[in-house]
Amino acid sequence: MKKKYFSIVLVSVVTILTALTLGGCSSSSNQPQHTAPATDVVKKTPPAKVPNIPTNPPVEYEPAWPDRTVKSSSGHLLNSCVPDKLHDKATTLTTSDGVYLSALVLGSGDKGVLLAHEQGYNICSFLDMGTELAESGYLVVIPEYRNHGASQNIQEDNQPIDRDADAALSELKRLGAKKVFLAGASCGGSTAIIAGVRQELPIEGLIILSSPAKCGPHDAIPSVKKIKAPSLFVFSPGDYGGSIEKEVRKLYQASGATDKELIVDESGYHGTDMYHKGEHGDALKSKLINFVKKNFN
């Protein structure tokens, strides 16, 4: 009896050992595999390096509207209309003819947006639109043109304002923009067209609000013919006795874009006032912002 029991035990042990041996060698076994811990280290992709772009230094100069000028904590002059929470976004630009401009840099990234205000207005004309675009992932520069707001008072006429647009576009490029969207009101739009065409970055779109085909010595017709990107032209009937409608229509007709739209705003206002003061201003502003987002990917 003991021999029979011993034989049964021995056979069982041999059977178990054989099964374990075969299971350990078989790659198709359902038995859990006991292997040595892996020694290979998984390599992690290092985060992309953010270029260390130095900020522009503040400059002391006589602002155009000293009673509306304040200084940021970093020493840049800016218009008092700018909310305190955005004071750290102020910078100082220098034009090719040596004029100092107050400007705001909002957002970040490689998709640059120029917002150029109309003559007689200021940096806050486009501030609401610029803030929303920055929050949507765009790099926005809003310059305040010479002889306006906190920009330099040069006691001369404003004829070289195309150089102010040049300076803003150069800042966008310096900060990493690879392509740009141009937007401007009145003469700000005219000069944005001219400066945009002669700079190196690809133009992804254009928005024009009440802009004349020719502002002083600056003729935007030859330049707008070269802009093939989607373009939006907005005017209000009766603005400046109907003369602005004629000017905007000239730009629209001369535009080189195949995807272009002419919008008639019935508010009667000029430039950014069409969406700031018009009865349907919120809808117009939303259309402008959505136009940028749709065409600037």
Rosetta blueprint (number, residue, H / E / L):
1 M L
2 K H
3 K H
4 K H
5 Y H
6 F H
7 S H
8 I H
9 V H
10 L H
11 V H
12 S H
13 V H
14 V H
15 T H
16 I H
17 L H
18 T H
19 A H
20 L H
21 T H
22 L H
23 G H
24 G H
25 C H
26 S L
27 S L
28 S L
29 S L
30 N L
31 Q L
32 P L
33 Q L
34 H L
35 T L
36 A L
37 P L
38 A L
39 T L
40 D L
41 V L
42 V L
43 K L
44 K L
45 T L
46 P L
47 P L
48 A L
49 K L
50 V L
51 P L
52 N L
53 I L
54 P L
55 T L
56 N L
57 P L
58 P L
59 V L
60 E L
61 Y L
62 E L
63 P E
64 A L
65 W L
66 P H
67 D H
68 R H
69 T E
70 V E
71 K E
72 S L
73 S L
74 S L
75 G L
76 H L
77 L E
78 L E
79 N E
80 S L
81 C L
82 V L
83 P L
84 D H
85 K H
86 L H
87 H H
88 D H
89 K H
90 A E
91 T E
92 T E
93 L E
94 T E
95 T L
96 S L
97 D L
98 G L
99 V L
100 Y E
101 L E
102 S E
103 A E
104 L E
105 V E
106 L E
107 G L
108 S L
109 G L
110 D L
111 K E
112 G E
113 V E
114 L E
115 L E
116 A E
117 H L
118 E L
119 Q L
120 G L
121 Y L
122 N L
123 I H
124 C H
125 S H
126 F H
127 L H
128 D H
129 M H
130 G H
131 T H
132 E H
133 L H
134 A H
135 E H
136 S L
137 G L
138 Y L
139 L E
140 V E
141 V E
142 I E
143 P E
144 E L
145 Y L
146 R L
147 N L
148 H L
149 G L
150 A L
151 S L
152 Q E
153 N L
154 I L
155 Q L
156 E L
157 D L
158 N L
159 Q H
160 P H
161 I H
162 D H
163 R H
164 D H
165 A H
166 D H
167 A H
168 A H
169 L H
170 S H
171 E H
172 L H
173 K H
174 R H
175 L L
176 G L
177 A L
178 K L
179 K E
180 V E
181 F E
182 L E
183 A E
184 G E
185 A E
186 S L
187 C H
188 G H
189 G H
190 S H
191 T H
192 A H
193 I H
194 I H
195 A H
196 G H
197 V H
198 R H
199 Q L
200 E L
201 L L
202 P L
203 I E
204 E E
205 G E
206 L E
207 I E
208 I E
209 L E
210 S L
211 S L
212 P L
213 A L
214 K E
215 C E
216 G L
217 P L
218 H E
219 D E
220 A L
221 I H
222 P H
223 S H
224 V H
225 K L
226 K L
227 I L
228 K L
229 A L
230 P L
231 S E
232 L E
233 F E
234 V E
235 F E
236 S L
237 P L
238 G L
239 D H
240 Y H
241 G H
242 G H
243 S H
244 I H
245 E H
246 K H
247 E H
248 V H
249 R H
250 K H
251 L H
252 Y H
253 Q H
254 A H
255 S L
256 G L
257 A L
258 T L
259 D L
260 K E
261 E E
262 L E
263 I E
264 V E
265 D L
266 E L
267 S L
268 G L
269 Y L
270 H L
271 G L
272 T L
273 D H
274 M H
275 Y H
276 H H
277 K L
278 G L
279 E L
280 H L
281 G H
282 D H
283 A H
284 L H
285 K H
286 S H
287 K H
288 L H
289 I H
290 N H
291 F H
292 V H
293 K H
294 K H
295 N H
296 F L
297 N L
